Amino acid sequence: MNFNFSLSKSGSLPAGVSRPTWVVVDLRGEYPARQPQQPLRAMLNRAETLEALEERLDRLARAEWLHGVLVRFGELKLSAAAARAIQGMLSRLAAEKRVVAYLPQVNMTTLLAASGASELVAPESAEMGLHGFGLEQLYLGDFLKKHGIGFENLRIREYKSALTPFSDSEMDGANREQLQDYLDSCENAWVQDVAQGRGLSEAQVRGWIEGGVTGARQALEAGILTGVAYEDELLGPASQPLEAVLNLLLPVRASSKAGRVAVVSVEGNIVTGPSRHNPLPLPLTGGPSAGSDTVVAALRHAKEDRTTAAIVLYVNSGGGSALASDLIWREVQTSEKPVVAVMGAFAASGGYYVLAAADRVIASPYSMTGSIGVVAGRPITEEFNRRHGLNPEQLGREEALMFHSSHPLTERQRDYLRRAIAETYARFVDRVAQGRGLSTEQVDELGRGRIWSGADALERGLVDELGDLHTAVQRAKELTGLPYSAPVWNAGPKNRLPLLPEFAREAQDAAQLKLWPFGDEATLLLSSGELRLR
């Protein structure tokens, strides 16, 4: 195969050449879907977003002077859902230009993303890692007990496993069943997506996993790659990096007079109050939190904006507070403008609750969704306190101290929480039944705390279509009769008048470590959001 293109060593074009014929795009790191709405996070964010990547690739596709694009895959930290979104971007680009993907590391996510390209090339020494999908969950029950900490875990129902890593010492049968089914569904989706992208049979693609491909030459023979070459062999005089040609890629300025689409994001644990971010990588507490005050204000801004015809609700959350989830759901449910919901890697439990009233629901086949169930729980530090000479004294009514961890729940407190989670579950089931046009009996059978892949959720009526954010924006425009060229904007709260500058308040919040982020919440709509495909 002839590769006659590349970056010139000097960074300049040959004499007589005014514009490059090839552009080099580097993919590395993480690709969050959208730019963070909080000012501090936006200021500190160094990762390119899928939103920005799509806009740049679309501009490359429209460049008449461009012949092809070399996509260099670096070390990527992508969810399978994000990899599939990049596959779609490269596929749309490949419909207009020759697209070559260069893959020093060939694994499940990079191959999924790269399979949208016209050609796939790797060096002879490329690392191969096509081993299928797996996941690992750490159980802390015995560890916590060893240190004098117990954990209360009340749940509806048998599949609701969000808090079992803290209360149990091992995985129970119901959780093992649902997670294995999820992995199987993701592997099937991967085989279908890569086969379609590469124009091969599913049997051939599945054979790559089962055959244990170890090297680039073997990958070439198996049809995984279309060529084996080092990067310097792809170098030529008429290529430039993307950053060097941005001034040549004029964006299309779409008018909002006919209408536009607003995107509102729900990312991270769903909590009451404002959205915030904890930079420490701790279970349940680390990373971004979607505050109901912030999300509701953003939805209201989009609903009140006269130029906005439709709203896309992007959800990448494993759930959280039942109260906060219901407040966001209500804002979606009362929207007179069409709302199209789209899932990221997670839209489970409270993450599913918030989108149940949307006019259309879109999921990646790799999305972890469902988990229609409820949990209530908290640590018990009674033995820990005794061992370390700590003696919290309590006065007043025992119900008022229900969420203090120094003593186990009394039977009266436990009965109260059981009734509370039963009421919340009934409300959750009713919300889903209304939004999805199902009976409460059907939703209860689909619920029970069970997670589903996006593909399995489609078969069961919990979602309407498989796709990504690009798909959701298109559907929003179709529902309102907008042209595909209509503009899209990220909606945030309208008028922020904090006592402190917003970035200063976020820094203050980030400095306050919260080991239990849900306060005195009686019930939680929480899924196993820490699970990641490997």
KOLLOTI-998666 format. One record per residue (C-alpha): residue in three letters; x, y, z. Coordinates in steps of 0.25 Angstrom, whole numbers, always signed. Layout:
BEGIN
ALA, X, Y, Z
...
//
This chain:
BEGIN
MET, +0, +0, +0
ASN, +5, +14, -4
PHE, +6, +24, +8
ASN, +11, +37, +1
PHE, +7, +47, +12
SER, +12, +53, +25
LEU, +17, +64, +34
SER, +29, +71, +28
LYS, +41, +71, +38
SER, +42, +86, +37
GLY, +28, +89, +39
SER, +27, +97, +26
LEU, +21, +93, +12
PRO, +29, +90, +0
ALA, +32, +102, -10
GLY, +20, +105, -18
VAL, +10, +98, -9
SER, +1, +108, -2
ARG, -8, +98, +5
PRO, -6, +84, +11
THR, -12, +72, +4
TRP, -12, +64, +17
VAL, -15, +69, +32
VAL, -10, +61, +44
VAL, -20, +60, +56
ASP, -15, +55, +69
LEU, -24, +47, +78
ARG, -20, +45, +93
GLY, -25, +46, +107
GLU, -39, +47, +111
TYR, -51, +53, +103
PRO, -62, +58, +112
ALA, -75, +60, +104
ARG, -76, +75, +106
GLN, -69, +87, +112
PRO, -71, +88, +127
GLN, -82, +99, +131
GLN, -75, +102, +144
PRO, -65, +114, +142
LEU, -54, +108, +150
ARG, -55, +94, +143
ALA, -56, +101, +130
MET, -44, +109, +133
LEU, -35, +97, +138
ASN, -40, +87, +127
ARG, -29, +83, +118
ALA, -36, +72, +111
GLU, -42, +74, +97
THR, -56, +70, +97
LEU, -64, +61, +87
GLU, -72, +74, +84
ALA, -59, +81, +80
LEU, -54, +69, +72
GLU, -66, +67, +64
GLU, -67, +82, +60
ARG, -52, +81, +56
LEU, -54, +69, +48
ASP, -67, +74, +41
ARG, -58, +86, +37
LEU, -48, +77, +31
ALA, -59, +70, +23
ARG, -63, +83, +17
ALA, -49, +87, +13
GLU, -48, +86, -2
TRP, -33, +87, -3
LEU, -31, +75, +6
HIS, -29, +61, +1
GLY, -28, +53, +14
VAL, -26, +52, +29
LEU, -16, +44, +37
VAL, -22, +41, +51
ARG, -11, +38, +61
PHE, -16, +30, +73
GLY, -8, +33, +85
GLU, -11, +28, +99
LEU, -26, +29, +100
LYS, -35, +28, +113
LEU, -49, +26, +106
SER, -61, +19, +110
ALA, -67, +10, +100
ALA, -78, +20, +98
ALA, -68, +31, +95
ALA, -60, +22, +85
ARG, -73, +19, +78
ALA, -76, +34, +76
ILE, -62, +36, +71
GLN, -64, +24, +61
GLY, -77, +32, +56
MET, -69, +45, +54
LEU, -58, +38, +46
SER, -68, +30, +38
ARG, -75, +43, +34
LEU, -61, +49, +31
ALA, -57, +37, +23
ALA, -69, +39, +14
GLU, -63, +52, +9
LYS, -48, +50, +11
ARG, -37, +38, +11
VAL, -35, +36, +26
VAL, -24, +27, +31
ALA, -23, +23, +46
TYR, -9, +21, +52
LEU, -10, +11, +64
PRO, +2, +8, +72
GLN, -7, +1, +82
VAL, -19, -7, +77
ASN, -29, -10, +88
MET, -44, -11, +89
THR, -47, +4, +90
THR, -36, +9, +80
LEU, -40, -1, +70
LEU, -55, +3, +72
ALA, -52, +17, +70
ALA, -42, +15, +58
SER, -52, +6, +51
GLY, -58, +18, +45
ALA, -46, +22, +37
SER, -43, +17, +23
GLU, -30, +10, +26
LEU, -24, +5, +39
VAL, -8, +5, +40
ALA, +0, +0, +52
PRO, +15, -1, +54
GLU, +21, -15, +54
SER, +23, -14, +69
ALA, +9, -10, +72
GLU, +3, -14, +85
MET, -9, -23, +83
GLY, -20, -24, +94
LEU, -32, -30, +87
HIS, -37, -38, +99
GLY, -52, -35, +100
PHE, -58, -27, +112
GLY, -57, -29, +127
LEU, -59, -22, +140
GLU, -54, -22, +154
GLN, -62, -18, +167
LEU, -55, -17, +180
TYR, -63, -21, +192
LEU, -59, -14, +205
GLY, -69, -21, +215
ASP, -58, -29, +222
PHE, -48, -18, +222
LEU, -57, -8, +228
LYS, -62, -18, +239
LYS, -47, -21, +242
HIS, -46, -6, +245
GLY, -59, -5, +253
ILE, -68, +1, +243
GLY, -81, -6, +238
PHE, -90, -2, +227
GLU, -105, -1, +227
ASN, -111, -5, +214
LEU, -126, -5, +211
ARG, -130, -7, +196
ILE, -141, -10, +186
ARG, -139, -20, +180
GLU, -129, -32, +178
TYR, -121, -26, +167
LYS, -119, -12, +174
SER, -104, -14, +177
ALA, -99, +1, +179
LEU, -96, +0, +193
THR, -92, -15, +194
PRO, -77, -12, +192
PHE, -78, -5, +206
SER, -87, -15, +213
ASP, -83, -29, +207
SER, -70, -36, +206
GLU, -73, -42, +192
MET, -82, -41, +180
ASP, -96, -47, +181
GLY, -102, -56, +170
ALA, -112, -45, +165
ASN, -101, -35, +163
ARG, -92, -45, +157
GLU, -103, -49, +147
GLN, -106, -35, +143
LEU, -92, -31, +141
GLN, -89, -43, +133
ASP, -101, -40, +124
TYR, -96, -26, +122
LEU, -82, -30, +118
ASP, -88, -40, +108
SER, -97, -29, +102
CYS, -85, -20, +101
GLU, -76, -30, +94
ASN, -87, -33, +84
ALA, -89, -18, +81
TRP, -74, -17, +79
VAL, -74, -28, +69
GLN, -86, -22, +62
ASP, -80, -8, +62
VAL, -66, -12, +57
ALA, -71, -21, +47
GLN, -80, -10, +41
GLY, -69, +0, +41
ARG, -59, -9, +35
GLY, -68, -16, +25
LEU, -66, -30, +30
SER, -74, -41, +36
GLU, -77, -42, +50
ALA, -72, -56, +51
GLN, -58, -51, +46
VAL, -58, -39, +56
ARG, -62, -49, +67
GLY, -50, -58, +63
TRP, -40, -46, +66
ILE, -44, -47, +81
GLU, -45, -62, +82
GLY, -32, -64, +74
GLY, -23, -56, +83
VAL, -16, -47, +72
THR, -2, -44, +78
GLY, +5, -35, +67
ALA, +3, -25, +56
ARG, +7, -35, +44
GLN, -3, -45, +50
ALA, -14, -34, +51
LEU, -11, -30, +36
GLU, -13, -45, +32
ALA, -26, -45, +40
GLY, -32, -33, +34
ILE, -31, -24, +46
LEU, -21, -15, +40
THR, -20, -10, +25
GLY, -5, -7, +26
VAL, +8, -9, +35
ALA, +17, +3, +35
TYR, +25, +12, +45
GLU, +21, +27, +46
ASP, +33, +32, +39
GLU, +28, +24, +27
LEU, +15, +32, +27
LEU, +23, +45, +26
GLY, +22, +53, +13
PRO, +24, +68, +10
ALA, +10, +73, +8
SER, +4, +70, +22
GLN, +2, +79, +34
PRO, -3, +77, +48
LEU, -17, +81, +50
GLU, -13, +93, +59
ALA, -5, +99, +47
VAL, -17, +100, +38
LEU, -28, +104, +47
ASN, -28, +118, +41
LEU, -31, +111, +28
LEU, -43, +104, +33
LEU, -54, +114, +33
PRO, -66, +111, +42
VAL, -80, +111, +37
ARG, -88, +122, +44
ALA, -102, +117, +45
SER, -113, +127, +48
SER, -121, +125, +60
LYS, -133, +133, +55
ALA, -140, +120, +50
GLY, -137, +114, +64
ARG, -126, +106, +71
VAL, -124, +94, +80
ALA, -120, +95, +95
VAL, -111, +84, +101
VAL, -113, +83, +116
SER, -103, +73, +123
VAL, -105, +64, +136
GLU, -91, +59, +139
GLY, -87, +52, +152
ASN, -94, +49, +165
ILE, -108, +55, +165
VAL, -109, +64, +178
THR, -117, +75, +183
GLY, -112, +89, +183
PRO, -102, +94, +173
SER, -93, +86, +164
ARG, -79, +84, +169
HIS, -66, +77, +167
ASN, -57, +69, +176
PRO, -44, +67, +170
LEU, -40, +55, +179
PRO, -42, +41, +172
LEU, -51, +35, +183
PRO, -63, +25, +182
LEU, -76, +32, +182
THR, -70, +46, +185
GLY, -60, +49, +175
GLY, -61, +56, +162
PRO, -73, +65, +157
SER, -87, +65, +164
ALA, -99, +70, +156
GLY, -107, +79, +166
SER, -122, +80, +164
ASP, -121, +95, +166
THR, -111, +97, +155
VAL, -118, +87, +145
VAL, -132, +92, +148
ALA, -127, +106, +145
ALA, -121, +102, +132
LEU, -133, +95, +127
ARG, -142, +107, +131
HIS, -132, +116, +123
ALA, -133, +107, +111
LYS, -149, +107, +112
GLU, -150, +122, +114
ASP, -140, +125, +102
ARG, -148, +130, +91
THR, -138, +125, +80
THR, -138, +111, +86
ALA, -147, +101, +79
ALA, -143, +88, +86
ILE, -134, +83, +97
VAL, -124, +71, +97
LEU, -122, +66, +111
TYR, -108, +59, +112
VAL, -108, +49, +124
ASN, -95, +43, +129
SER, -98, +39, +143
GLY, -100, +27, +152
GLY, -110, +34, +160
GLY, -111, +40, +174
SER, -121, +47, +182
ALA, -136, +43, +180
LEU, -140, +57, +183
ALA, -131, +64, +173
SER, -134, +54, +162
ASP, -149, +56, +164
LEU, -147, +72, +163
ILE, -139, +70, +150
TRP, -150, +60, +145
ARG, -161, +70, +148
GLU, -154, +81, +139
VAL, -153, +72, +128
GLN, -167, +67, +129
THR, -173, +81, +129
SER, -165, +85, +117
GLU, -174, +90, +105
LYS, -162, +89, +96
PRO, -157, +75, +91
VAL, -147, +69, +100
VAL, -138, +58, +94
ALA, -130, +51, +105
VAL, -116, +44, +101
MET, -108, +35, +110
GLY, -93, +35, +112
ALA, -86, +23, +118
PHE, -96, +23, +130
ALA, -110, +27, +131
ALA, -115, +18, +142
SER, -124, +19, +154
GLY, -125, +34, +157
GLY, -118, +36, +144
TYR, -130, +29, +137
TYR, -140, +35, +146
VAL, -137, +50, +141
LEU, -139, +46, +126
ALA, -151, +37, +128
ALA, -161, +48, +123
ALA, -153, +52, +111
ASP, -160, +51, +97
ARG, -149, +42, +92
VAL, -138, +35, +99
ILE, -125, +31, +92
ALA, -114, +22, +97
SER, -100, +16, +93
PRO, -101, +1, +93
TYR, -90, +2, +103
SER, -98, +11, +113
MET, -100, +5, +126
THR, -115, +9, +129
GLY, -127, +4, +136
SER, -125, +1, +151
ILE, -139, +5, +154
GLY, -138, +3, +169
VAL, -135, +10, +182
VAL, -125, +9, +193
ALA, -123, +15, +207
GLY, -110, +13, +215
ARG, -99, +19, +223
PRO, -87, +15, +231
ILE, -87, +10, +245
THR, -75, +15, +253
GLU, -79, +10, +267
GLU, -68, +0, +268
PHE, -58, +9, +262
ASN, -61, +20, +272
ARG, -60, +10, +283
ARG, -46, +5, +279
HIS, -41, +19, +278
GLY, -47, +25, +290
LEU, -57, +33, +283
ASN, -70, +35, +291
PRO, -81, +43, +283
GLU, -93, +45, +293
GLN, -107, +47, +287
LEU, -119, +54, +293
GLY, -133, +56, +287
ARG, -142, +48, +278
GLU, -135, +36, +272
GLU, -141, +39, +258
ALA, -134, +53, +258
LEU, -121, +45, +259
MET, -124, +35, +248
PHE, -113, +39, +239
HIS, -102, +40, +249
SER, -93, +28, +248
SER, -89, +26, +262
HIS, -100, +16, +265
PRO, -107, +5, +257
LEU, -121, +8, +252
THR, -131, +4, +262
GLU, -143, -4, +258
ARG, -152, +8, +258
GLN, -142, +16, +249
ARG, -140, +4, +240
ASP, -155, +2, +238
TYR, -156, +17, +235
LEU, -146, +16, +224
ARG, -152, +3, +218
ARG, -165, +11, +217
ALA, -158, +22, +210
ILE, -151, +14, +200
ALA, -163, +7, +197
GLU, -170, +20, +194
THR, -159, +25, +186
TYR, -158, +12, +177
ALA, -173, +13, +175
ARG, -171, +27, +170
PHE, -159, +23, +161
VAL, -167, +12, +155
ASP, -179, +22, +152
ARG, -170, +32, +146
VAL, -164, +22, +136
ALA, -177, +16, +133
GLN, -183, +30, +129
GLY, -171, +34, +121
ARG, -169, +21, +114
GLY, -183, +17, +112
LEU, -182, +4, +120
SER, -190, -2, +131
THR, -185, -1, +145
GLU, -185, -16, +145
GLN, -176, -16, +133
VAL, -166, -6, +139
ASP, -166, -13, +152
GLU, -161, -26, +145
LEU, -151, -18, +137
GLY, -147, -11, +150
ARG, -143, -18, +163
GLY, -130, -10, +163
ARG, -125, -17, +150
ILE, -116, -11, +141
TRP, -117, -12, +126
SER, -108, -9, +114
GLY, -113, +2, +104
ALA, -115, -10, +94
ASP, -123, -18, +104
ALA, -131, -6, +109
LEU, -135, -3, +94
GLU, -141, -17, +93
ARG, -149, -15, +106
GLY, -155, -1, +103
LEU, -146, +7, +112
VAL, -139, +15, +101
ASP, -144, +18, +87
GLU, -131, +17, +78
LEU, -116, +15, +79
GLY, -107, +26, +76
ASP, -99, +38, +82
LEU, -100, +53, +85
HIS, -99, +55, +70
THR, -111, +46, +68
ALA, -119, +53, +79
VAL, -116, +67, +73
GLN, -121, +62, +59
ARG, -134, +57, +65
ALA, -136, +69, +73
LYS, -136, +77, +60
GLU, -145, +67, +53
LEU, -155, +68, +64
THR, -156, +83, +62
GLY, -154, +84, +47
LEU, -140, +91, +48
PRO, -130, +89, +37
TYR, -118, +81, +41
SER, -109, +93, +40
ALA, -117, +100, +51
PRO, -108, +104, +63
VAL, -106, +97, +76
TRP, -102, +104, +89
ASN, -99, +99, +103
ALA, -109, +104, +113
GLY, -105, +108, +127
PRO, -112, +115, +139
LYS, -117, +129, +134
ASN, -114, +139, +144
ARG, -103, +136, +154
LEU, -101, +145, +165
PRO, -93, +138, +176
LEU, -87, +145, +188
LEU, -74, +141, +184
PRO, -69, +141, +170
GLU, -73, +127, +164
PHE, -59, +122, +162
ALA, -55, +125, +176
ARG, -68, +118, +182
GLU, -65, +106, +174
ALA, -50, +106, +179
GLN, -56, +107, +193
ASP, -65, +95, +191
ALA, -54, +87, +185
ALA, -46, +89, +197
GLN, -57, +83, +206
LEU, -55, +68, +206
LYS, -68, +61, +208
LEU, -68, +46, +210
TRP, -83, +44, +209
PRO, -88, +54, +198
PHE, -103, +52, +200
GLY, -105, +59, +213
ASP, -117, +54, +221
GLU, -124, +48, +208
ALA, -134, +38, +213
THR, -133, +30, +200
LEU, -123, +29, +188
LEU, -125, +25, +173
LEU, -111, +20, +172
SER, -105, +10, +162
SER, -91, +4, +162
GLY, -85, +16, +156
GLU, -71, +13, +159
LEU, -71, +1, +149
ARG, -62, +2, +137
LEU, -61, -7, +125
ARG, -47, -12, +123
//
